[in-house]
Amino acid sequence: MTIATGNARTPASSALYRRAERVLPGGVNSPVRAMRSIGRDPIFIASGSGARIQDVDGNSYIDWVCSWGPLILGHCNPQVLDAIMQAAAHGSSFGAPTEGEVALAEEIAQRMPSVEMVRMTSSGTEASMSAIRLARAVTGREKLLKFAGAYHGHVDGLLVQAGSGVATQGIPGSPGVTAAATATTITIPWNDPVALEEALAAHEFAAILFETVPANMGVVPAKAGLLAGLAAGARRNGALLVADEVITGFRVARGGGQELLELEPDLTIMGKIVGGGVPAAAYGGRAELMRRIAPAGDVYQAGTLSGNPLAVAAGLATLAQLDEAAYLRLGELTQRLAVGLREAAASAGRHLLVQSVTGLVTPFFTEAETIDDYGGAAACDQEAYGAFCRGLLERGVYPPASQFEAWFPSLAHTERDVELTVEAVAEVLKELPR
Ligand SMILES: *Cc1c(COP(=O)(O)O)cnc(C)c1O
């Protein structure tokens, strides 16, 4: 085996990791950062600029993670940076309304016709928790339908293990999550219209939650007809259709996955790009539904730092640069990366399944022709993916350290970045044991 653990080039990171492990569980503040699934120490980052990041040992990488989605313009975009500095100079938080929040809500509503009103939060988890509360209040129902392999933040009731059977009853996916919290969650496989019909026939749901383009089991788009069936099924059932666009919102199209896929959800959950790299998220929908939120209505939901001026400024400065031309360019770059990854695999005599939409790419280590659900994603060769990541990191390419995540091309990546990445990928694939 020619690919080492890869810690040799990162002694300062490893030293920081030892220090971090004493005061932070697992040495990190969010699990995937620990790089455990690829079998190496985490890399501590010192700085980023455009599509590059530098670690504390001085190594430079082409960054395909970009903070897991928010940085669609890359690191330290000059306009975003300027907006944050200006906002900070005026005061970082007031706990009182500011004009920026209104402008950001207007911008979101303009891009997503299904969203007439918006409530801002500080994380996607909070936004999805609050959207569920609203859906339950509006419908007077308790049950939720979600898809195996979909991630909607670490909300207790949504941390339900992927069920392989049809309409699996919720089993808590983490210690500390009560059976009561997940008892009202029904999980079915993605891209399974039969399971969907059965679940809709058997239960009255408050909400059907879905990612418009699932990207938390790798990129696994809906097959033809699934989303239309989902929308019609929700209507028949009396459930609210809740689109989780925390990743896809303002990434896959100007108006998110709902524009790309011609959907009109009742409620939409947003995050990541709306905060431009500063903590912010939101949920929104038709005014008639959103007016149930306090203080307009009786459904309580609040946040000390919600609509934070720095985050709002960063979000607005980010969205201001995302016009139709930007999405064309991002789509072209994504396509170039996807094709390049396939060609690199072919040149190494290896099968790699690459699934992508604008702004999202996943290379799956599988012999399968398509991955349509969590079961397919889970059957991929994760050990090979881990060795692949370690090899890329050695060569200055920083991929997501999990087979169950998307690569995030940004507008800061260039054709040359794609070319260098593809070269590194071809080299690593040739060295990988079979
Ligand atoms: C990241 C993510 C969330 C959770 O957002 P946080 O800000 O990490 O709480 C929810 N849904 C999807 C689809 C996500 O990718």
The ligand as an SDF file (V2000), in Angstrom:
LIG
                    3D

 15 15  0  0  0  0  0  0  0  0999 V2000
  -26.1530   21.6130    6.8250 C   0  0  0  0  0  0  0  0  0  0  0  0
  -27.5540   21.1440    6.6900 C   0  0  0  0  0  0  0  0  0  0  0  0
  -28.5220   21.3460    7.6990 C   0  0  0  0  0  0  0  0  0  0  0  0
  -28.1630   21.8480    9.0660 C   0  0  0  0  0  0  0  0  0  0  0  0
  -27.6450   23.1350    9.0690 O   0  0  0  0  0  0  0  0  0  0  0  0
  -26.6960   23.5820   10.3040 P   0  0  0  0  0  0  0  0  0  0  0  0
  -26.4880   25.0310   10.0640 O   0  0  0  0  0  0  0  0  0  0  0  0
  -25.4560   22.7510   10.2060 O   0  0  0  0  0  0  0  0  0  0  0  0
  -27.4570   23.3020   11.5490 O   0  0  0  0  0  0  0  0  0  0  0  0
  -29.8340   21.0330    7.4270 C   0  0  0  0  0  0  0  0  0  0  0  0
  -30.1970   20.5240    6.2300 N   0  0  0  0  0  0  0  0  0  0  0  0
  -29.3140   20.2950    5.2510 C   0  0  0  0  0  0  0  0  0  0  0  0
  -29.7750   19.7690    3.9360 C   0  0  0  0  0  0  0  0  0  0  0  0
  -27.9600   20.5650    5.4640 C   0  0  0  0  0  0  0  0  0  0  0  0
  -27.0640   20.2780    4.5070 O   0  0  0  0  0  0  0  0  0  0  0  0
  1  2  1  0
  2  3  1  0
  2 14  2  0
  3  4  1  0
  3 10  2  0
  4  5  1  0
  5  6  1  0
  6  7  2  0
  6  8  1  0
  6  9  1  0
 10 11  1  0
 11 12  2  0
 12 13  1  0
 12 14  1  0
 14 15  1  0
M  END
$$$$
